[in-house]
Amino acid sequence: MSRVRYLQALGKALRDEMERDPSVFVVGEDVRESLRGVTKGLLDEFGESRVLDMPISEQMFTSFATGAALAGRRAVVEYQIPSLLYLAFEQIVNQAQKLRLMTGGQAKVPVVYLVPGSGARLGLAGQHSDHPYSLFVHAGVKTVLPAFASDAYGLLVSAVRDDDPVVFFAPAAALPTRDEVPDEPYAIPLGRGRIHREGTDATVVAIGHLVHDALVVADELADEGVSIEVFDPRTLYPFDWELLGASLARTGRLVVYDDANRSCGLAAEILATAAEEMPLTSPPKRVTRADVTISFAVELELAALPSRERLRAAVREVVREAAHR
Amino acid sequence: MIEDLYRTMRTIRRFEERVVELVNANEIAGVTHEYVGQEAVAAGVCAALRPDDVITSTHRGHGHLIAKGADVARMTAELLGRVDGLNHGRGGSMHIADLGLGIYGANGIVAAGAPIAAGAAWAAVQDGSGRLAVTFFGDGGANQGVLHETMNLAALWSLPLVFVCENNGYAVTLSQQRSTAGSLVERAAAYGITAESVDGMDVEAVLDATLRAADRARAGRGPTFLECRTYRFVGHHTAERTMKLGYRTDEEIARWRRRDPLVLAAAKLDEGRQAAIDDEVEDVLERAVEFARMSPRPRPEDVFEFAYASGLRPRDGVAA
């Protein structure tokens, strides 16, 4: 067991999987030098036939991975910034994801699309700060967004071993965190949520790095006598509805804390599903990003992002409304 | 050899003509894109390939599949949306594939197959298999950015990849004059790719050019770009007949039809042989249509089958 940073955990997962399975290779921009820090040392260890630097041609190298996968390889494609996924959306959603069904089960496309540093990173402004996971959930692409290094390790191992395309977001705001990661390889199955803190008054579903925020808010609210359960889905598609249903059966109240835009964002889906299928005792709430482009000025960037303050207010309201009934 | 090439072309031509009948009879849903007129390209290119070579096809893909050896009965069943289709009715004309034959699929997005073929070509090099990949696209696809991204990489890495541009003169209704600056082969040459322009109505010329490209690819000397000058004798898709579009003149169509690739190839056959092959093809296609019609339709409850390799079941459209 070692205490490692998030990116180190991702690097270890890649190294362990490349060691275990010679068909695994990494492809992306500046991966030999490891500009983003995940692929450090892989070139020396595995050679240039398994660590491929690509020209700045995101659409090409995304489908290149698909072709290699159809020919029996397992690809991990790294994107330096989350909005590059917009460029590659056709290649991921309309090609890689659909091939399995369209070919009647002939095709297998084991490709991981890895974004180390997704979401806002203060000061990167409009085109580098998006967190577009809802788009992939909408398209039914397996989507992972772990908050902790230990989960990131185990989920990346599963994503690489998975026979379907998987989009893996490593949120920028969680990258500085450290966590205990076992030295021996392990896998965490996709689609299983995790309850980090049990509570009785409300369930807060926190997405990605916001789990860390939610745990702080839960501590603060505990001082006010409010007991919060913090639910971390870890995988966004497939979502662990069963675990959420069990949590809501205990608390009956729901707040979703989400870094996606508000309209048609992940929080909207969680609220809708809870309203349709789960036992809610009070109207649910969501705290999300605003539907606005991220500005450069820090005050404006923060004004658009979900905040602990807004989460606290939303939880208090949900709990209070329930008390009034 | 010319007999085999003719047989392939005749199979494609008659397959497409049967398909139109089935579309008009509403036995095939939607529209299909006919390959009529371009048969010499698919037949010539694929005759130069090994069974384990990879191809990526286009929305106008039936000819490529037939030439690469796909079973016409299972193809017909696929077009009819039946469970015995190559894709079990899940793909249809625009996504038909046979991965076991190296056919990585028709594709509904123009030039989308090029980078997929590049990935397969790279894997072939890693395997040391001597395999190569061919990507088919049209003059329309030549203007897609991803094709240029792929040409750059293929040249840079000397990938065993053959770019086959079927220049039929039109990107749907937009003529090459209105869509394309400069020359297609010069574009490829600018990347350092060996490029040549071939008479796409002469099946032996296409075969010879592809054999040269394949030799180059298998010897590790990198990609080739073949512009095959051809023409589609009919509309962009089966619905165009009723649309009365004016983008091509009857005179232009008639001029190209005088160079029908099947007629040019048949001239090199004994008359008796041609008739025998034609009969043989009719028989195969007749049995293909019978097979397809006998095949069951998929059950509605199987809508989620094949969605994920892992067996994950997608969410349904109503609450669980």
Interface residues (C-beta under 8 A of the other chain):
Chain A: S49 M54 P55 S57 Q59 M60 F61 T62 S63 F64 A65 T66 G67 A68 A69 L70 A71 G72 R73 E90 Q91 N94 Q95 L99 R100 L101 M102 T103 G104 G105 Q106 A107 K108 V109 P110 G140 K142 D162 D163 D164 G191 P238 W241 T273 E276 E277
Chain B: V54 T56 G85 L86 N87 H88 G89 R90 G91 H95 A97 D98 L99 G100 Y104 G105 N107 I109 A112 A114 P115 I116 A117 A118 G119 A120 A121 W122 A123 A124 Q126 D127 A133 G145 V146 E149 T150 N152 L153 L156 E305 F306 A307 Y308 A309 S310 L312 P314 A319 A320
